[in-house]
């Protein structure tokens, strides 16, 4: 992989000088599907930039480890802003980041963030753009949780997963969907049947498929 060409393609706002600096100080890591990129409760040593593949960001239930909530996805050119919290005192990770697909990531040392913000003004704008996108996604999650019923949340969840994967289908078990939505398999099954009757989705052995 040509890292400079990849960065230019997925993050065109970064200058050639900054791209070269990222290549010099960063480390390329390859993750298999399901690989742990950043874990809850740690102080991150690096900030990951997604070069290829997708990652999912989760928030676990401290009282019930079997439950987790999908917060958002990271796609090529995006960073996980929460990693920057580790530049602060007691800046432990409040989330978990896992590879949704096989992924290639450029891990940038946390200690470089302040230096880059000082020497490369576009880095600060890049960081802020990522923070804004993540914040808007979290606001949408809050809106869905508070103002919408679970059926609407499930539909939004399916649409989000299809958008990230670039496909019209979601090949996940009902147990996994329930876990990521913070509910039960039985509830998900009932809601999927309801969406199917409404003509929103179809279901088969390969998963759930959007009709619109």
Secondary structure, DSSP 8 states (H G I E B T S, - for coil): --HHHHHHHH-TTS-HHHHHHHHHH-EEEEE-TT-EEE-TTS--SEEEEEEES-EEEEEE-SS-TT-EEEEEEE-TT-B-GGGGGGGSTT---SSEEEESSSEEEEEEEGGGHHHHHHH-HHHHHHHHHHHHHHHHHHHHHHHHHHHS-HHHHHHHHHHHHHHHHTSSEE---HHHHHHHHTS-HHHHHHHHHHHHHTTSEEEETTEEEE--
